[in-house]
Amino acid sequence: MYIKRDLEEVLLRFAKFPAVALLGPRQSGKTTIAKKIFPQHRYVSFEDHHERFFAADDPRGFLKKYENEHGIIIDEFQYVPPLLSYLQLDIDEKKRQGYYILTGSQNFLMNEKITQSLAGRVGIVDLYTLSFKELERAGKLAPNCDDVIVRGGYPRLFEQDIDTADFYSSYVQTYVERDVRQLQNVGDINTFQRFLGLCAGRVGQILDYQTLSNDCGVTLVQVKKWISVLEATYIITLLQPFYKNFNRRLIRTPKLYFLDTGLACSLLKIFSPDTLESHPLRGNLFENMVIADLYKQYANMGRRSPLYFWRDQNGRLEVDCIVDRGINLIPIEIKSGQTLSPNFFNGIAAWAELAGSDPAQGFVVYGGEKESHQMSAGHVVGWRDIKDFVAYVEEPLEV
C-alpha cells in the first residue's frame, strides 16, 4: 500500500532543475516516491556494491550504461561522491531538466559535495517520515496521541504488518552499521548506542554537551562529533534559540529533538501507549511530536523551517517555539495536558509584553481533543489540528 506524500507536487516543481537531490532519513520513503513520480527513469542503487564500484572506477562508463531518454534515479548516491563532478559535466553539456534524481540519507556530506559540484544545477528537498496530514489522509492517524508518539511515522509501519519494537531494533542496528560507521570511526558500537539512548532521554531539553560527555564516558570532542552525525543522518534536529534581545540575557544553546518520536520512544524502551502515559518524559515527547511535525510540514512545502525557541538565561520566561515569518514572529506554547488551563498562555503573554505584540496572535497546542478555536489570550489548537498549522500561518485566514 502506497501512502500519498505531500512532497509529490514539490518534486515535480523541482524537476525543472537538471538534478533533484531528495534527502532524508533511511526508510522515510525516498526510493518509493522517486519511482512513483518518475516512473520512466532508470533506477540504480549504490547499496549494490557492484554498481557502487563500477561508478567509482569508471564514472563515464557508468553514465553511458544508464543513458536513456527520460532520466536516472541514483539511490544512496552519497556512496560515490566523485560521481558528482561527472554529473556536472553531463548536465552542462546536455541541459536536460529533471534528468538526475539523486537520493541520499546523509545531509551535510551531500550538501558539501553539491555546493562544490552542482551549485545552481540541483534542487534540494527533504523527505521526513509521515506527517499528521499524510497519516490522516490515508486513514492511519491514531485517535490517541500517545499511540502516535510511540509508533512514529516510518512508512513501513503503516504499509506492512510490522511490530513496532522489531522495526526500530532493526532500524537502529542498520543505521549504526551503515551510516554511522561511514561517517565516523565510532569505536565501541555499544557506547554509541548508549549515547543514542542518552540523547533520547534529553528530547525537548537544552543540549548540554558536557553532561552528555560525563554520562556517556567519552570526550567532549567526541560528543560534538556524534551529535553532528545524528544531525547529518536525520535522526535529530537542534532547535536554535531566537537571539533577539528584549533587554534580557538570553540562552544561546539549542534544544534537542528527534525527527521521529517512534525512534526516540524505542531508545527509551517505551513500546506501548500505556507505558508512555505514566512516563516522566511524556510531556517532552509530546512537545517533540509537535516540533517534528512542524519540521515535516515546512519540508513538504519544499522549504527550510523557520523555527526557533526563546528562553531567558534564568529559565523563568520561555516560549517553546517561535515561527519567524520575517514580517512577524509567531509564538507557540506546547502543553501535553488534555484539559485547557489559563496557565498555558503565560509564556505567550510574557513574550507579547516584551516583544510589543498582540498575545491573541500566539498559539497554544495542547493534548486535548476539542476543536481548535480563538480566545482573547491566543489561539487554541488541539493536537490533531497541528497538521494544518503551517498552511494557516503562511496563508493567514480571518479568525
C-alpha positions in Angstrom: 0.0 0.0 0.0 1.4 3.4 -1.0 0.6 6.4 1.2 0.4 9.6 -0.8 3.1 12.1 0.2 2.7 15.8 0.3 6.1 16.2 -1.3 4.9 14.8 -4.7 4.0 18.2 -6.1 7.2 19.8 -4.8 9.3 17.1 -6.5 7.5 17.8 -9.8 8.2 21.5 -9.3 11.9 21.0 -8.5 12.2 18.8 -11.6 12.8 22.0 -13.6 16.4 21.7 -12.3 18.7 19.4 -14.2 19.1 17.4 -11.0 17.0 16.9 -7.9 18.6 15.8 -4.6 16.0 14.0 -2.4 17.4 13.7 1.1 16.1 12.3 4.3 16.4 9.5 6.9 16.6 5.9 6.0 13.2 4.2 5.4 11.4 7.6 5.0 10.2 6.6 1.6 12.6 8.4 -0.7 13.0 5.5 -3.2 9.3 4.8 -3.3 8.3 8.4 -4.1 11.1 8.8 -6.6 10.0 5.7 -8.5 6.3 6.8 -8.4 6.9 10.4 -9.6 9.5 9.5 -12.2 8.3 6.0 -13.4 10.2 6.2 -16.7 13.5 7.0 -15.2 16.0 4.1 -15.0 16.9 3.1 -11.4 20.2 2.2 -9.9 21.1 1.8 -6.2 24.6 2.3 -4.7 23.6 -0.1 -2.0 24.5 -2.6 -4.7 28.3 -2.9 -4.2 28.8 -3.9 -7.9 27.1 -0.7 -9.1 28.9 1.4 -6.5 32.4 0.1 -7.5 31.5 0.4 -11.2 30.5 4.1 -10.8 33.6 4.8 -8.7 36.1 3.1 -11.1 34.5 4.2 -14.4 32.1 7.1 -13.9 31.9 7.9 -17.6 31.1 4.2 -18.4 28.6 4.1 -15.6 26.7 7.1 -17.0 26.8 5.7 -20.5 25.4 2.4 -19.4 22.3 4.1 -17.9 21.9 6.8 -20.5 18.3 6.9 -21.7 15.6 9.3 -22.9 14.0 10.1 -19.6 16.5 10.1 -16.8 18.2 8.2 -14.0 17.3 7.7 -10.3 20.5 7.1 -8.3 19.7 5.8 -4.9 22.1 6.5 -1.9 24.4 8.4 -4.1 26.5 9.6 -1.2 28.5 6.4 -1.5 30.2 7.7 -4.7 30.8 11.5 -4.2 33.3 11.8 -7.1 30.5 10.9 -9.5 29.0 14.4 -8.9 31.8 16.1 -10.9 30.9 13.9 -13.9 27.2 14.7 -13.4 28.1 18.4 -13.6 29.9 18.0 -16.9 27.0 15.9 -18.3 24.4 18.5 -17.1 26.3 21.4 -18.5 26.6 19.7 -21.9 23.1 18.3 -22.4 21.0 20.7 -20.3 18.1 18.2 -19.5 15.5 19.1 -16.9 14.9 16.6 -14.1 17.2 14.0 -15.6 19.1 13.1 -12.5 17.1 12.2 -9.3 19.6 11.7 -6.5 18.5 10.2 -3.2 20.6 10.2 0.0 20.4 9.7 3.7 23.3 11.9 4.7 22.7 15.6 4.9 25.9 17.7 5.4 28.1 15.4 3.3 25.7 15.7 0.4 25.2 19.5 0.7 29.0 20.0 0.9 29.5 17.9 -2.3 26.5 19.6 -4.0 27.9 23.0 -3.2 31.2 22.1 -4.8 29.9 20.3 -7.9 26.2 21.1 -8.6 25.6 24.6 -7.3 22.8 26.2 -9.3 22.1 22.9 -11.1 20.3 21.0 -8.3 17.0 21.4 -6.4 17.4 20.1 -2.8 14.3 18.7 -1.0 14.0 16.8 2.3 11.6 13.9 2.9 10.9 13.1 6.5 8.7 10.3 7.9 5.0 10.5 7.6 3.3 13.7 8.8 0.0 14.0 10.6 -1.6 15.3 7.5 -0.4 12.3 5.4 -1.4 9.8 8.0 -4.9 11.3 8.4 -5.5 11.4 4.6 -4.6 7.7 4.5 -6.9 6.9 7.5 -3.8 5.9 9.5 -3.6 8.6 12.2 -4.4 7.0 15.5 -7.1 8.6 17.7 -4.8 8.6 20.7 -1.8 11.0 20.7 0.2 8.6 22.9 -0.1 5.9 20.2 1.0 8.4 17.6 4.1 9.3 19.7 5.1 5.7 20.3 4.5 4.4 16.8 6.2 7.3 14.9 5.9 7.9 11.2 8.1 5.5 9.3 6.0 4.4 6.2 6.7 0.6 6.5 5.0 0.6 9.9 1.7 1.5 8.2 2.2 -0.2 4.8 3.2 -3.6 6.2 2.3 -5.5 9.3 5.5 -5.0 11.3 5.8 -5.0 15.0 7.0 -1.5 16.2 9.6 -2.9 18.6 11.0 -5.2 15.9 11.1 -2.4 13.3 13.1 0.1 15.5 15.5 -2.5 16.8 16.4 -3.4 13.2 16.5 0.2 12.2 19.0 1.2 14.8 21.2 -1.7 14.0 21.1 -1.0 10.3 21.6 2.7 10.9 24.7 2.2 13.1 26.3 -0.4 10.9 25.8 1.6 7.6 25.6 5.3 8.2 27.4 6.0 11.4 30.4 3.8 10.6 30.7 5.5 7.2 30.8 9.0 8.7 32.7 8.4 11.9 35.0 5.9 13.4 32.8 5.3 16.4 35.0 2.8 18.1 32.8 0.9 20.6 29.4 0.5 19.0 27.8 -0.3 22.4 29.0 3.1 23.7 27.5 4.9 20.7 24.2 3.1 21.1 24.2 4.1 24.8 24.8 7.7 23.6 21.7 7.4 21.3 19.7 6.4 24.3 21.0 9.3 26.4 20.0 11.7 23.6 16.5 10.2 23.6 16.3 10.9 27.3 17.0 14.6 26.6 14.3 15.4 24.0 12.9 18.9 24.4 15.8 19.9 26.6 18.7 22.3 26.3 21.6 20.4 24.9 24.4 20.1 27.5 27.4 18.6 25.7 29.4 18.4 28.9 26.8 16.4 30.8 26.4 14.1 27.8 30.1 13.6 27.8 30.2 12.8 31.5 27.2 10.4 31.4 28.5 8.6 28.3 32.1 8.4 29.4 33.5 9.9 26.1 35.3 13.2 25.4 33.5 16.4 24.8 35.0 16.5 21.3 33.6 13.0 20.6 30.1 14.0 21.8 30.1 17.0 19.5 31.1 14.8 16.5 28.4 12.3 17.3 25.8 15.0 17.6 26.8 16.2 14.1 26.4 12.6 12.8 22.9 12.4 14.3 22.0 15.7 12.6 23.6 14.7 9.3 21.7 11.4 9.1 18.3 13.0 10.0 18.0 11.3 13.4 17.9 14.6 15.4 17.4 18.3 14.8 18.8 21.1 17.0 16.2 23.8 17.5 18.2 27.0 17.7 17.4 29.8 20.2 15.9 33.1 18.9 18.6 35.7 19.7 16.7 39.0 19.6 17.4 40.6 23.0 14.4 42.2 24.7 16.6 43.7 27.4 17.3 40.3 28.8 20.2 37.9 28.8 19.2 35.0 26.6 20.2 31.4 26.4 22.2 30.6 23.3 22.3 26.8 23.4 20.0 24.7 21.2 17.3 22.3 22.2 17.5 18.6 21.1 14.6 16.9 19.3 14.3 13.6 17.4 12.8 13.9 13.9 10.6 10.9 14.7 9.2 10.2 18.1 8.8 6.5 17.5 12.6 6.1 17.3 13.0 8.2 20.5 10.5 6.0 22.3 12.2 2.8 21.2 15.5 4.0 22.5 13.8 4.8 25.8 12.2 1.3 25.9 8.7 2.8 25.5 6.8 0.3 23.3 3.2 1.0 24.2 0.9 4.0 24.9 0.2 2.6 28.4 3.9 2.8 29.2 4.1 6.3 27.8 1.1 7.5 29.7 2.9 7.4 33.1 6.4 8.0 31.8 8.2 11.1 33.2 9.2 12.2 29.7 5.7 12.1 28.2 5.5 15.9 28.2 8.8 16.2 26.4 7.9 13.6 23.9 4.5 15.3 23.2 6.5 18.6 22.6 8.9 16.6 20.3 5.9 15.2 18.4 4.6 18.8 17.6 8.0 20.2 16.7 8.8 17.3 14.4 5.5 17.7 12.6 6.1 21.4 12.1 9.5 20.5 10.5 7.8 18.0 8.2 5.1 20.5 7.1 7.8 23.0 6.0 9.8 20.3 4.3 6.7 19.1 2.5 6.4 22.6 1.1 9.9 22.5 -0.2 11.1 25.0 2.4 13.5 25.1 5.3 11.8 25.5 8.6 12.0 29.0 10.3 11.6 27.6 13.8 13.3 28.7 17.0 12.6 28.8 20.7 13.0 31.6 23.2 14.2 31.5 26.8 15.9 33.9 29.1 19.1 32.8 30.8 17.4 32.2 34.1 14.8 30.0 32.5 12.0 32.0 34.0 10.5 33.0 30.7 10.3 30.7 27.8 8.3 30.1 24.6 8.6 26.6 23.2 8.6 27.6 19.6 8.9 30.8 17.6 8.0 30.9 13.9 10.0 33.6 12.2 8.0 34.7 9.2 10.1 37.8 8.6 7.2 40.2 8.8 6.2 38.9 12.2 7.1 36.3 14.9 4.5 33.7 16.0 4.9 32.3 19.5 3.7 28.7 20.2 3.4 27.1 23.6 3.1 23.3 23.7 1.4 21.6 26.6 0.6 17.9 26.8 -2.3 18.3 29.2 -5.7 17.3 27.9 -7.5 20.0 29.9 -7.0 23.5 28.8 -5.7 25.8 31.6 -5.2 29.6 31.7 -1.6 28.9 32.8 -0.9 27.5 29.3 -0.9 31.1 28.0 1.6 32.5 30.5 4.6 32.2 28.1 2.8 33.9 25.3 1.6 36.7 27.5 5.2 37.3 28.7 6.5 37.2 25.2 3.9 39.6 23.9 4.7 42.1 26.6 8.4 42.1 25.8 8.0 42.0 22.0 5.2 44.6 22.0 3.0 42.1 20.1 -0.6 41.1 20.4 -0.9 37.9 22.6 -4.0 36.9 20.6 -1.7 36.1 17.7 0.0 33.4 19.7 -0.8 29.7 19.8 -1.2 27.0 22.4 -1.0 23.5 21.2 -2.3 21.1 23.8 -3.2 17.4 24.2 -6.9 17.9 24.1 -9.4 16.7 21.6 -11.6 19.8 21.4 -11.9 21.7 18.1 -9.3 24.5 17.7 -10.6 28.0 18.4 -9.7 31.6 19.1 -9.6 33.0 22.6 -8.6 36.5 23.8 -5.4 35.1 25.2 -4.5 33.4 21.9 -5.3 30.6 19.5 -6.0 27.1 21.0 -5.0 24.2 18.8 -5.9 20.6 19.7 -3.1 18.1 18.9 -4.8 16.6 15.9 -5.2 20.0 14.3 -1.5 20.7 14.3 -1.4 19.2 10.8 -2.8 22.4 9.3 -0.7 24.8 11.3 1.9 25.9 8.7 -0.7 26.3 6.0 -2.7 28.5 8.3 0.2 30.8 9.4 1.7 31.0 6.0 -1.6 32.0 4.4 -3.4 33.5 7.3 -7.2 33.4 7.4 -9.6 35.8 9.1 -10.5 34.5 12.5 
